Amino acid sequence: MPKTISSDRSQKIKVILTLAVPSIIENFLQTIVGFVDTLFVSKIGLHQVAAVGVTGAIMAVYIAVFMAMGVGTSSLIARSVGAGEMDKAKAIARQSSYISAILGLIFGIVTFFFAEPLLRLMGAEPHVLADSVVYFRIVAVPSIFISLMTVFGSILRAAGNTKTPMKVGIWINMIHIVLDYILIFGLFSWTGWGIAGAAWATTIVRVIGSLALFMYIRKSKLNFSIRAGGANGYTMPLLKLSAPAAAERLIMRFGQVLYFSLIVRIGTDVYAAHILAGNIEIFSYMPGYGLAVAATILVGQNLGADRKEDAYQYGMLTMWIAVLFMAVVGVILFVTSTVTAGWFTDDDGVIGMVTTALRIDAFAQPFLGAGLVLAGALQGAGDTKSPMYSTAIGMWLIRVVGVYVLCLHLGMGIAGVWISIAIDLVIRAVYLTLRFNRKMRATSQSSPSKVSFFDHKA
């Protein structure tokens, strides 16, 4: 019996890693390309960097909504695939694509007519406004391609295919780097388009990515036809799951704006150190994000197949794998913090603050991994509200109050900022663990879960 249990656990770990590793690679490559993009734009001038930065703040809101649609799509399709209800999965894939296209068109129209007022609202200075408007309109008017690429990737992943989005991501990221350089700086006698070239490079690869992912869907078991009607019954379940996910991401974005404003009050050098530490730390999220994707798929598919014990085991096992991965990442952060800080600045004071921030964050890494995976597991189980609640409490209560008390009143500087973040991550991990256990107990005591998600007309 122990050998059988061990073999079953080993098989589950293999399944988890097979799904997670492609997503980790995909996220890592996207982050690398973001750095390269910023590097190229910085060669044009600081005003252009500022223009891209202020546009990015608005685009983050757009993408948050599109990603939330992907969460709802993943949850419902994973459960349908697990239940063997492929016609239902195809219908959900079709309907989520329609809704995503509509959302993309709406955001594109808003951008076309209100680009300048939106940028002014986000604090764009007069000297960067012209470049910001040019960049913003080129990347955001065709928002339909951002939305569709996001949902198409979610459709494939929900069916257990994480390799295809990774392969497409690799190709379009390579194309992006080449196009970025050519369209920004030119080729031979052509001098390029500057910041507009950076925007066009981004837009072109999003078009290519959307088409490539759709072609793969057409060849997969989730192939759906482009036609009106036939899937309207799934609009409300999709929106019901996606709305809390969208709210979670918006709460996070606006919460960041608030507590960033508090950090600025501490001092410019502290704020700069915080931003640098965040840019370094973002790489530590990659294992957690990839394993969260695996948890969403495996919990959703096993609940759909009415294998509730397997769904629970996959969720918890994925969480412990994330804790182990992120503990290793924490050790690396702790040991290399001074060296990596030196890549970005020569200021000894800022290097010291970045080192302090990363070493505090190193101890919180296992909790970060647990929180990311359990949020994904809950979303796979159809609970998108619990992650929303944890984000709201973490961002607006723990981080904001923590920075206000520890930094502005107790004068702890950068240490107070990152201690607040660490406390948030610990409490969030504990809360989501309790919610996942309660959710799975409730699921095991209820009627088959595949009924409750679609029986919205009852």
Disulfide bonds with the S-S distance in Angstrom:
none
